[in-house]
Amino acid sequence: MRYNALQILKQGLTGNRNWDRAWRKPDPKPSYDIIIIGGGGHGLATAYYLAAVHGKTNVAVLEKGYFGGGNVGRNTTIVRANYGLPGNSEFYSHSLKLWEGLEQELNFNVMHSQRGVINLFHSDGQRDAAARRGNAMINQGDDAILLERGDCRQMLPYLDFDQTRFPIYGGLYHPRGGTARHDAVAWGYARGADQRGVDLIDNCEVTGIDIENGHVTGVQTTRGAIRAKKVGIVVAGNSSRVAAMAGMRLPIESHVLQAFVTEGLKPVIDHVVTYGMGHFYISQSDKGGLVFGGDLDFYPSYASRGNLPMMEHVMEAGMTLMPMLGKARLLRSWGGIVDMSPDGSPIIDRTDIRGLYLNCGWCYGGFKAVPGSGHSFAHLMATDRPHDAAARYKLNRFETGFGLMDEEGTGAQHNLH
Ligand SMILES: Cc1cc2nc3c(=O)[nH]c(=O)nc-3n(C[C@H](O)[C@H](O)[C@H](O)COP(=O)(O)OP(=O)(O)OC[C@H]3O[C@@H](n4cnc5c(N)ncnc54)[C@H](O)[C@@H]3O)c2cc1C
């Protein structure tokens, strides 16, 4: 069923009882050409592009819970291409271009809203860094405008410009950045993959990876053994656990990142705003809630709920920037387990086990990467060659030290990325 205005009218007039299921609910087959472990944004996008671009349809996505229940449905929905370093710059640029055609491609409203992202800076040193980043973005073909304090005051009048501790010097404006509805992205890719013949199998946890003579042959799951010629691990915060099933030890730490939303308010924040002195980012959802987040919890954990001190820390950063926040009532908070890599950049690569591929290390920033990651991981799995846009995301950079992309310039210290 294609979604369009006529369909909405027709279904509306007949009581909305005749919509088709968005995707089938098949039982697992005994074998597939390709198995994707993990039904988050990256896994579903990979399956979609395997089918849509490479004609690979004997594919299954195995998800231990429900589709979209992981980080893809838990993030603060920021989509941007404002990375500075070679390797990341071209990858996120590629991803943003895919975002810009995504709703047409998937025939699904993912509510992609290019409302602009403004990263504030608070010192001359930060201004220099913002200018360098902006130049890198422009060289990459993306958009960046350096705002002075007066421009910020005009665009973001609700900020506290009079505070003396972290004065606002200006901001780096990325007009094509913005937000999207996170779980709709998972649903759109799921529906698109299913329509092309991919089996989406939920409540199916992978508990083992079968390897014979250095070659992957399938997986063990809570719904039985399934054979496969190729297997992709795309499980975000659970990457180390699943890779351990194949005897691998990854350079990944799992940490909880929390997010918060207030009660619905009238439109007040038109852009995505980030605060360069504390770690804080905020936007307003279409329902009116102020959606925001900050640092991750500083200890590794697999529990998807966060701690109160970090909540306080985020609120403090937010209130310093926007005292008006103190008047809003917090409605909900939640946590997701993010896969932190030592250089803050992802891994999209083959492993030493033939037929076994790895996609992880997205840190706080993998939502915006969903289209680019799915597209380039599908390319790698289908052709055994890295996609140009993701060619630097090698696993062995952590072994050799060559090719590290330390985007934040903070070194190999997980809790600072
Ligand atoms: C609070 C928060 C805010 C964030 N904000 C942003 C943001 O504003 N912008 C941005 O770009 N990024 C953001 N991120 C990061 C982004 O959400 C993640 O990097 C990205 O969603 C991770 O990829 P995914 O969607 O595939 O992960 P997930 O949705 O977590 O998918 C992985 C899936 O694997 C499944 N799985 C795990 N183990 C197994 C197994 N053994 N067998 C089968 N299935 C398994 C899990 O159940 C899960 O569904 C944020 C993350 C969090 C937590």
The ligand as an SDF file (V2000), in Angstrom:
LIG
                    3D

 53 58  0  0  0  0  0  0  0  0999 V2000
   19.5120    9.4810   24.7800 C   0  0  0  0  0  0  0  0  0  0  0  0
   20.1770    9.4240   23.4380 C   0  0  0  0  0  0  0  0  0  0  0  0
   20.2250   10.5600   22.6450 C   0  0  0  0  0  0  0  0  0  0  0  0
   20.8390   10.5120   21.3910 C   0  0  0  0  0  0  0  0  0  0  0  0
   20.7630   11.6230   20.5970 N   0  0  0  0  0  0  0  0  0  0  0  0
   21.2380   11.5720   19.3250 C   0  0  0  0  0  0  0  0  0  0  0  0
   21.0460   12.6760   18.4570 C   0  0  0  0  0  0  0  0  0  0  0  0
   20.4290   13.6920   18.8210 O   0  0  0  0  0  0  0  0  0  0  0  0
   21.5420   12.5800   17.2010 N   0  0  0  0  0  0  0  0  0  0  0  0
   22.2250   11.4880   16.7700 C   0  0  0  0  0  0  0  0  0  0  0  0
   22.6900   11.4910   15.6360 O   0  0  0  0  0  0  0  0  0  0  0  0
   22.3730   10.4010   17.5610 N   0  0  0  0  0  0  0  0  0  0  0  0
   21.8870   10.4080   18.8270 C   0  0  0  0  0  0  0  0  0  0  0  0
   22.0100    9.3080   19.6440 N   0  0  0  0  0  0  0  0  0  0  0  0
   22.7350    8.1250   19.1520 C   0  0  0  0  0  0  0  0  0  0  0  0
   21.8830    7.2300   18.2760 C   0  0  0  0  0  0  0  0  0  0  0  0
   20.5880    7.0690   18.8070 O   0  0  0  0  0  0  0  0  0  0  0  0
   22.5800    5.8640   18.1470 C   0  0  0  0  0  0  0  0  0  0  0  0
   23.9410    6.0690   17.7810 O   0  0  0  0  0  0  0  0  0  0  0  0
   21.9570    4.9820   17.0800 C   0  0  0  0  0  0  0  0  0  0  0  0
   20.5500    4.9510   17.2080 O   0  0  0  0  0  0  0  0  0  0  0  0
   22.5410    3.5770   17.2320 C   0  0  0  0  0  0  0  0  0  0  0  0
   22.2320    2.7410   16.1540 O   0  0  0  0  0  0  0  0  0  0  0  0
   20.8780    1.8670   16.0640 P   0  0  0  0  0  0  0  0  0  0  0  0
   19.7520    2.7670   15.7500 O   0  0  0  0  0  0  0  0  0  0  0  0
   21.1070    0.7920   15.0780 O   0  0  0  0  0  0  0  0  0  0  0  0
   20.7930    1.2940   17.5460 O   0  0  0  0  0  0  0  0  0  0  0  0
   19.6180    0.5400   18.2880 P   0  0  0  0  0  0  0  0  0  0  0  0
   18.3000    1.1310   17.9700 O   0  0  0  0  0  0  0  0  0  0  0  0
   20.0200    0.4370   19.7200 O   0  0  0  0  0  0  0  0  0  0  0  0
   19.6590   -0.9020   17.5910 O   0  0  0  0  0  0  0  0  0  0  0  0
   20.4130   -2.0030   18.0130 C   0  0  0  0  0  0  0  0  0  0  0  0
   19.4520   -3.1510   18.1520 C   0  0  0  0  0  0  0  0  0  0  0  0
   20.1660   -4.3630   18.3720 O   0  0  0  0  0  0  0  0  0  0  0  0
   19.3510   -5.1810   19.1640 C   0  0  0  0  0  0  0  0  0  0  0  0
   20.1600   -6.2550   19.7410 N   0  0  0  0  0  0  0  0  0  0  0  0
   21.1220   -6.1500   20.6790 C   0  0  0  0  0  0  0  0  0  0  0  0
   21.6460   -7.3710   20.9670 N   0  0  0  0  0  0  0  0  0  0  0  0
   20.9870   -8.2480   20.1670 C   0  0  0  0  0  0  0  0  0  0  0  0
   21.0590   -9.6650   20.0140 C   0  0  0  0  0  0  0  0  0  0  0  0
   21.9160  -10.4000   20.7360 N   0  0  0  0  0  0  0  0  0  0  0  0
   20.2260  -10.2610   19.1310 N   0  0  0  0  0  0  0  0  0  0  0  0
   19.3590   -9.5320   18.3940 C   0  0  0  0  0  0  0  0  0  0  0  0
   19.2300   -8.1780   18.5110 N   0  0  0  0  0  0  0  0  0  0  0  0
   20.0480   -7.5560   19.3920 C   0  0  0  0  0  0  0  0  0  0  0  0
   18.7840   -4.2290   20.2060 C   0  0  0  0  0  0  0  0  0  0  0  0
   17.6300   -4.7540   20.8190 O   0  0  0  0  0  0  0  0  0  0  0  0
   18.5170   -2.9900   19.3710 C   0  0  0  0  0  0  0  0  0  0  0  0
   17.1730   -2.8950   18.9190 O   0  0  0  0  0  0  0  0  0  0  0  0
   21.4390    9.3230   20.9280 C   0  0  0  0  0  0  0  0  0  0  0  0
   21.3980    8.1680   21.7170 C   0  0  0  0  0  0  0  0  0  0  0  0
   20.7540    8.2130   22.9700 C   0  0  0  0  0  0  0  0  0  0  0  0
   20.7020    6.9730   23.8000 C   0  0  0  0  0  0  0  0  0  0  0  0
  1  2  1  0
  2  3  1  0
  2 52  2  0
  3  4  2  0
  4  5  1  0
  4 50  1  0
  5  6  2  0
  6  7  1  0
  6 13  1  0
  7  8  2  0
  7  9  1  0
  9 10  1  0
 10 11  2  0
 10 12  1  0
 12 13  2  0
 13 14  1  0
 14 15  1  0
 14 50  1  0
 15 16  1  0
 16 17  1  0
 16 18  1  0
 18 19  1  0
 18 20  1  0
 20 21  1  0
 20 22  1  0
 22 23  1  0
 23 24  1  0
 24 25  2  0
 24 26  1  0
 24 27  1  0
 27 28  1  0
 28 29  2  0
 28 30  1  0
 28 31  1  0
 31 32  1  0
 32 33  1  0
 33 34  1  0
 33 48  1  0
 34 35  1  0
 35 36  1  0
 35 46  1  0
 36 37  1  0
 36 45  1  0
 37 38  2  0
 38 39  1  0
 39 40  1  0
 39 45  2  0
 40 41  1  0
 40 42  2  0
 42 43  1  0
 43 44  2  0
 44 45  1  0
 46 47  1  0
 46 48  1  0
 48 49  1  0
 50 51  2  0
 51 52  1  0
 52 53  1  0
M  END
$$$$
